[in-house]
Amino acid sequence: MQTLSVQIQDDYMKQFMDFVKDSHSNIIVSKDKNIEIDPYFYERKKDLEQNIEESENGKMEMLSQEQYDQEMEIFFKDLKANANL
């Protein structure tokens, strides 16, 4: 069995559900809680998995907490300086 995500026009929903009902032995309909909560759940999940992979294989640099704090301090100083222009 395969799982698909299907988007259905509102005005076609009744016909689609009638088709599903007629094909009930071959089709199971269930709501995906992740999509209900966050429509972009799977895109975000894929991006996160890619970021983790890139940080583990060295393609993406990870900062230590100290490096991060220093970078943010510089960023906010620059932001403050540019806000006064």
N, CA, C and O atoms as CSV, one atom per row, in Angstrom:
chain,resi,resn,atom,element,x,y,z
A,1,MET,N,N,0.853,-1.183,0.000
A,1,MET,CA,C,0.000,0.000,0.000
A,1,MET,C,C,0.888,1.232,0.000
A,1,MET,O,O,1.960,1.219,0.604
A,2,GLN,N,N,0.463,2.285,-0.661
A,2,GLN,CA,C,1.199,3.541,-0.733
A,2,GLN,C,C,0.378,4.649,-0.079
A,2,GLN,O,O,-0.850,4.593,-0.034
A,3,THR,N,N,1.085,5.651,0.421
A,3,THR,CA,C,0.440,6.797,1.050
A,3,THR,C,C,0.679,8.021,0.190
A,3,THR,O,O,1.803,8.275,-0.244
A,4,LEU,N,N,-0.384,8.783,-0.058
A,4,LEU,CA,C,-0.308,10.006,-0.847
A,4,LEU,C,C,-0.994,11.133,-0.094
A,4,LEU,O,O,-1.865,10.905,0.745
A,5,SER,N,N,-0.590,12.331,-0.407
A,5,SER,CA,C,-1.295,13.507,0.078
A,5,SER,C,C,-2.116,14.037,-1.090
A,5,SER,O,O,-1.586,14.231,-2.185
A,6,VAL,N,N,-3.401,14.270,-0.865
A,6,VAL,CA,C,-4.286,14.688,-1.945
A,6,VAL,C,C,-4.960,15.996,-1.566
A,6,VAL,O,O,-5.511,16.132,-0.473
A,7,GLN,N,N,-4.911,16.951,-2.480
A,7,GLN,CA,C,-5.652,18.195,-2.282
A,7,GLN,C,C,-6.861,18.160,-3.204
A,7,GLN,O,O,-6.745,17.842,-4.387
A,8,ILE,N,N,-8.022,18.491,-2.649
A,8,ILE,CA,C,-9.266,18.389,-3.398
A,8,ILE,C,C,-9.992,19.732,-3.351
A,8,ILE,O,O,-10.147,20.335,-2.289
A,9,GLN,N,N,-10.425,20.179,-4.505
A,9,GLN,CA,C,-11.213,21.409,-4.566
A,9,GLN,C,C,-12.474,21.230,-3.723
A,9,GLN,O,O,-13.083,20.160,-3.715
A,10,ASP,N,N,-12.853,22.288,-3.017
A,10,ASP,CA,C,-14.018,22.209,-2.138
A,10,ASP,C,C,-15.263,21.723,-2.875
A,10,ASP,O,O,-16.014,20.894,-2.360
A,11,ASP,N,N,-15.475,22.241,-4.072
A,11,ASP,CA,C,-16.700,21.886,-4.789
A,11,ASP,C,C,-16.661,20.473,-5.377
A,11,ASP,O,O,-17.671,20.003,-5.903
A,12,TYR,N,N,-15.518,19.788,-5.300
A,12,TYR,CA,C,-15.408,18.420,-5.805
A,12,TYR,C,C,-15.370,17.394,-4.659
A,12,TYR,O,O,-15.345,16.188,-4.909
A,13,MET,N,N,-15.365,17.862,-3.429
A,13,MET,CA,C,-15.195,16.982,-2.269
A,13,MET,C,C,-16.256,15.885,-2.211
A,13,MET,O,O,-15.920,14.727,-1.962
A,14,LYS,N,N,-17.503,16.213,-2.428
A,14,LYS,CA,C,-18.571,15.201,-2.351
A,14,LYS,C,C,-18.340,14.092,-3.376
A,14,LYS,O,O,-18.442,12.912,-3.041
A,15,GLN,N,N,-18.032,14.455,-4.610
A,15,GLN,CA,C,-17.792,13.436,-5.639
A,15,GLN,C,C,-16.577,12.573,-5.275
A,15,GLN,O,O,-16.586,11.358,-5.469
A,16,PHE,N,N,-15.546,13.213,-4.753
A,16,PHE,CA,C,-14.361,12.463,-4.364
A,16,PHE,C,C,-14.685,11.479,-3.252
A,16,PHE,O,O,-14.282,10.317,-3.310
A,17,MET,N,N,-15.407,11.938,-2.244
A,17,MET,CA,C,-15.764,11.047,-1.133
A,17,MET,C,C,-16.688,9.925,-1.594
A,17,MET,O,O,-16.607,8.811,-1.076
A,18,ASP,N,N,-17.558,10.198,-2.549
A,18,ASP,CA,C,-18.388,9.123,-3.120
A,18,ASP,C,C,-17.499,8.087,-3.811
A,18,ASP,O,O,-17.726,6.884,-3.676
A,19,PHE,N,N,-16.495,8.549,-4.548
A,19,PHE,CA,C,-15.555,7.637,-5.195
A,19,PHE,C,C,-14.823,6.795,-4.148
A,19,PHE,O,O,-14.672,5.585,-4.317
A,20,VAL,N,N,-14.374,7.433,-3.078
A,20,VAL,CA,C,-13.670,6.712,-2.019
A,20,VAL,C,C,-14.590,5.679,-1.397
A,20,VAL,O,O,-14.184,4.542,-1.156
A,21,LYS,N,N,-15.826,6.071,-1.136
A,21,LYS,CA,C,-16.785,5.141,-0.547
A,21,LYS,C,C,-16.996,3.926,-1.457
A,21,LYS,O,O,-17.069,2.794,-0.978
A,22,ASP,N,N,-17.092,4.161,-2.757
A,22,ASP,CA,C,-17.273,3.070,-3.716
A,22,ASP,C,C,-16.031,2.184,-3.809
A,22,ASP,O,O,-16.122,1.021,-4.203
A,23,SER,N,N,-14.886,2.729,-3.450
A,23,SER,CA,C,-13.623,1.990,-3.547
A,23,SER,C,C,-13.078,1.625,-2.171
A,23,SER,O,O,-11.875,1.412,-2.021
A,24,HIS,N,N,-13.941,1.551,-1.171
A,24,HIS,CA,C,-13.510,1.398,0.216
A,24,HIS,C,C,-12.591,0.204,0.481
A,24,HIS,O,O,-11.826,0.228,1.444
A,25,SER,N,N,-12.649,-0.822,-0.339
A,25,SER,CA,C,-11.762,-1.964,-0.105
A,25,SER,C,C,-10.326,-1.665,-0.543
A,25,SER,O,O,-9.401,-2.382,-0.161
A,26,ASN,N,N,-10.134,-0.612,-1.343
A,26,ASN,CA,C,-8.803,-0.281,-1.861
A,26,ASN,C,C,-8.231,1.020,-1.323
A,26,ASN,O,O,-7.046,1.297,-1.509
A,27,ILE,N,N,-9.050,1.819,-0.661
A,27,ILE,CA,C,-8.617,3.150,-0.204
A,27,ILE,C,C,-8.959,3.322,1.270
A,27,ILE,O,O,-10.065,3.010,1.711
A,28,ILE,N,N,-7.985,3.826,2.019
A,28,ILE,CA,C,-8.202,4.178,3.420
A,28,ILE,C,C,-7.928,5.670,3.545
A,28,ILE,O,O,-6.870,6.139,3.125
A,29,VAL,N,N,-8.852,6.413,4.108
A,29,VAL,CA,C,-8.689,7.853,4.282
A,29,VAL,C,C,-8.449,8.129,5.760
A,29,VAL,O,O,-9.209,7.681,6.619
A,30,SER,N,N,-7.385,8.871,6.046
A,30,SER,CA,C,-7.111,9.291,7.417
A,30,SER,C,C,-6.489,10.677,7.372
A,30,SER,O,O,-5.831,11.040,6.397
A,31,LYS,N,N,-6.697,11.436,8.412
A,31,LYS,CA,C,-6.134,12.777,8.495
A,31,LYS,C,C,-4.736,12.693,9.096
A,31,LYS,O,O,-4.494,11.917,10.020
A,32,ASP,N,N,-3.833,13.486,8.572
A,32,ASP,CA,C,-2.466,13.550,9.066
A,32,ASP,C,C,-2.404,14.686,10.085
A,32,ASP,O,O,-2.507,15.857,9.722
A,33,LYS,N,N,-2.235,14.334,11.365
A,33,LYS,CA,C,-2.208,15.337,12.441
A,33,LYS,C,C,-1.095,16.364,12.226
A,33,LYS,O,O,-1.264,17.544,12.531
A,34,ASN,N,N,0.048,15.904,11.697
A,34,ASN,CA,C,1.161,16.832,11.469
A,34,ASN,C,C,0.765,17.938,10.500
A,34,ASN,O,O,1.101,19.103,10.716
A,35,ILE,N,N,0.057,17.585,9.438
A,35,ILE,CA,C,-0.370,18.567,8.438
A,35,ILE,C,C,-1.448,19.482,9.000
A,35,ILE,O,O,-1.494,20.665,8.662
A,36,GLU,N,N,-2.316,18.947,9.853
A,36,GLU,CA,C,-3.355,19.785,10.458
A,36,GLU,C,C,-2.740,20.865,11.337
A,36,GLU,O,O,-3.213,22.002,11.355
A,37,ILE,N,N,-1.691,20.511,12.061
A,37,ILE,CA,C,-1.038,21.459,12.965
A,37,ILE,C,C,-0.142,22.425,12.195
A,37,ILE,O,O,-0.141,23.627,12.461
A,38,ASP,N,N,0.624,21.890,11.232
A,38,ASP,CA,C,1.586,22.692,10.470
A,38,ASP,C,C,1.563,22.239,9.019
A,38,ASP,O,O,2.102,21.179,8.701
A,39,PRO,N,N,0.948,23.020,8.129
A,39,PRO,CA,C,0.847,22.605,6.723
A,39,PRO,C,C,2.201,22.364,6.047
A,39,PRO,O,O,2.267,21.692,5.017
A,40,TYR,N,N,3.271,22.906,6.617
A,40,TYR,CA,C,4.600,22.755,6.029
A,40,TYR,C,C,5.473,21.782,6.822
A,40,TYR,O,O,6.698,21.814,6.707
A,41,PHE,N,N,4.852,20.922,7.618
A,41,PHE,CA,C,5.566,20.003,8.500
A,41,PHE,C,C,6.625,19.195,7.760
A,41,PHE,O,O,7.781,19.158,8.182
A,42,TYR,N,N,6.247,18.554,6.671
A,42,TYR,CA,C,7.176,17.656,5.990
A,42,TYR,C,C,8.295,18.410,5.274
A,42,TYR,O,O,9.410,17.899,5.171
A,43,GLU,N,N,8.015,19.617,4.777
A,43,GLU,CA,C,9.077,20.423,4.186
A,43,GLU,C,C,10.089,20.834,5.262
A,43,GLU,O,O,11.299,20.780,5.044
A,44,ARG,N,N,9.569,21.247,6.428
A,44,ARG,CA,C,10.449,21.642,7.530
A,44,ARG,C,C,11.265,20.451,8.025
A,44,ARG,O,O,12.452,20.580,8.325
A,45,LYS,N,N,10.618,19.299,8.106
A,45,LYS,CA,C,11.297,18.086,8.549
A,45,LYS,C,C,12.448,17.744,7.601
A,45,LYS,O,O,13.549,17.418,8.046
A,46,LYS,N,N,12.190,17.819,6.302
A,46,LYS,CA,C,13.219,17.521,5.304
A,46,LYS,C,C,14.390,18.499,5.442
A,46,LYS,O,O,15.550,18.086,5.418
A,47,ASP,N,N,14.087,19.798,5.587
A,47,ASP,CA,C,15.143,20.810,5.751
A,47,ASP,C,C,15.969,20.542,7.004
A,47,ASP,O,O,17.195,20.645,6.974
A,48,LEU,N,N,15.307,20.200,8.102
A,48,LEU,CA,C,16.007,19.917,9.352
A,48,LEU,C,C,16.919,18.708,9.202
A,48,LEU,O,O,18.067,18.732,9.647
A,49,GLU,N,N,16.408,17.644,8.573
A,49,GLU,CA,C,17.224,16.453,8.358
A,49,GLU,C,C,18.447,16.768,7.492
A,49,GLU,O,O,19.531,16.239,7.735
A,50,GLN,N,N,18.276,17.623,6.491
A,50,GLN,CA,C,19.399,18.021,5.639
A,50,GLN,C,C,20.412,18.833,6.435
A,50,GLN,O,O,21.618,18.635,6.291
A,51,ASN,N,N,19.929,19.747,7.276
A,51,ASN,CA,C,20.839,20.547,8.109
A,51,ASN,C,C,21.634,19.661,9.062
A,51,ASN,O,O,22.832,19.874,9.253
A,52,ILE,N,N,20.983,18.676,9.658
A,52,ILE,CA,C,21.670,17.762,10.569
A,52,ILE,C,C,22.749,16.982,9.811
A,52,ILE,O,O,23.882,16.853,10.276
A,53,GLU,N,N,22.377,16.470,8.641
A,53,GLU,CA,C,23.334,15.713,7.831
A,53,GLU,C,C,24.536,16.579,7.443
A,53,GLU,O,O,25.677,16.126,7.527
A,54,GLU,N,N,24.283,17.825,7.018
A,54,GLU,CA,C,25.372,18.718,6.610
A,54,GLU,C,C,26.268,19.096,7.784
A,54,GLU,O,O,27.476,19.257,7.612
A,55,SER,N,N,25.691,19.238,8.968
A,55,SER,CA,C,26.525,19.569,10.131
A,55,SER,C,C,27.352,18.360,10.558
A,55,SER,O,O,28.474,18.511,11.040
A,56,GLU,N,N,26.800,17.163,10.383
A,56,GLU,CA,C,27.540,15.956,10.761
A,56,GLU,C,C,28.662,15.632,9.774
A,56,GLU,O,O,29.708,15.123,10.178
A,57,ASN,N,N,28.459,15.920,8.477
A,57,ASN,CA,C,29.500,15.581,7.504
A,57,ASN,C,C,30.446,16.752,7.222
A,57,ASN,O,O,31.323,16.645,6.365
A,58,GLY,N,N,30.274,17.868,7.937
A,58,GLY,CA,C,31.202,18.981,7.836
A,58,GLY,C,C,30.882,20.013,6.761
A,58,GLY,O,O,31.637,20.971,6.595
A,59,LYS,N,N,29.793,19.847,6.034
A,59,LYS,CA,C,29.438,20.837,5.009
A,59,LYS,C,C,28.924,22.135,5.626
A,59,LYS,O,O,29.028,23.199,5.016
A,60,MET,N,N,28.374,22.050,6.826
A,60,MET,CA,C,27.836,23.227,7.511
A,60,MET,C,C,28.613,23.410,8.818
A,60,MET,O,O,28.721,22.485,9.624
A,61,GLU,N,N,29.144,24.605,9.011
A,61,GLU,CA,C,29.912,24.888,10.221
A,61,GLU,C,C,28.972,25.105,11.398
A,61,GLU,O,O,27.975,25.821,11.298
A,62,MET,N,N,29.307,24.483,12.492
A,62,MET,CA,C,28.554,24.683,13.726
A,62,MET,C,C,29.394,25.551,14.653
A,62,MET,O,O,30.592,25.315,14.811
A,63,LEU,N,N,28.777,26.546,15.262
A,63,LEU,CA,C,29.483,27.428,16.181
A,63,LEU,C,C,29.349,26.903,17.604
A,63,LEU,O,O,28.330,26.324,17.978
A,64,SER,N,N,30.392,27.117,18.381
A,64,SER,CA,C,30.290,26.832,19.813
A,64,SER,C,C,29.417,27.927,20.432
A,64,SER,O,O,29.146,28.946,19.796
A,65,GLN,N,N,28.988,27.715,21.652
A,65,GLN,CA,C,28.173,28.728,22.323
A,65,GLN,C,C,28.949,30.030,22.446
A,65,GLN,O,O,28.381,31.111,22.288
A,66,GLU,N,N,30.241,29.932,22.725
A,66,GLU,CA,C,31.078,31.127,22.856
A,66,GLU,C,C,31.177,31.876,21.522
A,66,GLU,O,O,31.054,33.100,21.481
A,67,GLN,N,N,31.399,31.130,20.432
A,67,GLN,CA,C,31.475,31.757,19.103
A,67,GLN,C,C,30.138,32.421,18.748
A,67,GLN,O,O,30.102,33.529,18.212
A,68,TYR,N,N,29.059,31.731,19.054
A,68,TYR,CA,C,27.730,32.275,18.769
A,68,TYR,C,C,27.515,33.580,19.541
A,68,TYR,O,O,27.068,34.579,18.979
A,69,ASP,N,N,27.837,33.554,20.822
A,69,ASP,CA,C,27.662,34.753,21.655
A,69,ASP,C,C,28.470,35.930,21.103
A,69,ASP,O,O,27.982,37.060,21.072
A,70,GLN,N,N,29.703,35.666,20.669
A,70,GLN,CA,C,30.543,36.720,20.100
A,70,GLN,C,C,29.952,37.266,18.806
A,70,GLN,O,O,29.902,38.478,18.600
A,71,GLU,N,N,29.502,36.361,17.934
A,71,GLU,CA,C,28.898,36.778,16.666
A,71,GLU,C,C,27.635,37.612,16.906
A,71,GLU,O,O,27.405,38.608,16.219
A,72,MET,N,N,26.836,37.210,17.864
A,72,MET,CA,C,25.604,37.952,18.153
A,72,MET,C,C,25.905,39.315,18.768
A,72,MET,O,O,25.208,40.291,18.493
A,73,GLU,N,N,26.929,39.380,19.588
A,73,GLU,CA,C,27.323,40.663,20.180
A,73,GLU,C,C,27.745,41.637,19.079
A,73,GLU,O,O,27.342,42.800,19.090
A,74,ILE,N,N,28.552,41.166,18.136
A,74,ILE,CA,C,28.973,41.990,16.995
A,74,ILE,C,C,27.765,42.407,16.163
A,74,ILE,O,O,27.649,43.564,15.759
A,75,PHE,N,N,26.877,41.465,15.914
A,75,PHE,CA,C,25.673,41.746,15.119
A,75,PHE,C,C,24.838,42.853,15.757
A,75,PHE,O,O,24.428,43.793,15.076
A,76,PHE,N,N,24.583,42.744,17.066
A,76,PHE,CA,C,23.743,43.742,17.735
A,76,PHE,C,C,24.439,45.101,17.825
A,76,PHE,O,O,23.779,46.137,17.751
A,77,LYS,N,N,25.746,45.105,17.980
A,77,LYS,CA,C,26.479,46.385,17.975
A,77,LYS,C,C,26.346,47.056,16.608
A,77,LYS,O,O,26.089,48.257,16.525
A,78,ASP,N,N,26.522,46.273,15.529
A,78,ASP,CA,C,26.360,46.809,14.179
A,78,ASP,C,C,24.934,47.285,13.947
A,78,ASP,O,O,24.720,48.334,13.339
A,79,LEU,N,N,23.988,46.544,14.414
A,79,LEU,CA,C,22.577,46.904,14.237
A,79,LEU,C,C,22.269,48.218,14.946
A,79,LEU,O,O,21.582,49.083,14.403
A,80,LYS,N,N,22.785,48.355,16.160
A,80,LYS,CA,C,22.576,49.574,16.943
A,80,LYS,C,C,23.247,50.765,16.276
A,80,LYS,O,O,22.681,51.857,16.222
A,81,ALA,N,N,24.461,50.547,15.767
A,81,ALA,CA,C,25.209,51.621,15.116
A,81,ALA,C,C,24.480,52.075,13.839
A,81,ALA,O,O,24.421,53.272,13.558
A,82,ASN,N,N,23.944,51.154,13.090
A,82,ASN,CA,C,23.242,51.491,11.862
A,82,ASN,C,C,21.866,52.085,12.104
A,82,ASN,O,O,21.336,52.800,11.253
A,83,ALA,N,N,21.284,51.793,13.261
A,83,ALA,CA,C,19.974,52.343,13.601
A,83,ALA,C,C,20.077,53.836,13.899
A,83,ALA,O,O,19.103,54.572,13.742
A,84,ASN,N,N,21.244,54.278,14.326
A,84,ASN,CA,C,21.446,55.695,14.678
A,84,ASN,C,C,21.798,56.555,13.481
A,84,ASN,O,O,21.954,57.767,13.626
A,85,LEU,N,N,21.927,55.967,12.311
A,85,LEU,CA,C,22.307,56.750,11.121
A,85,LEU,C,C,21.191,57.640,10.647
A,85,LEU,O,O,21.352,58.359,9.661
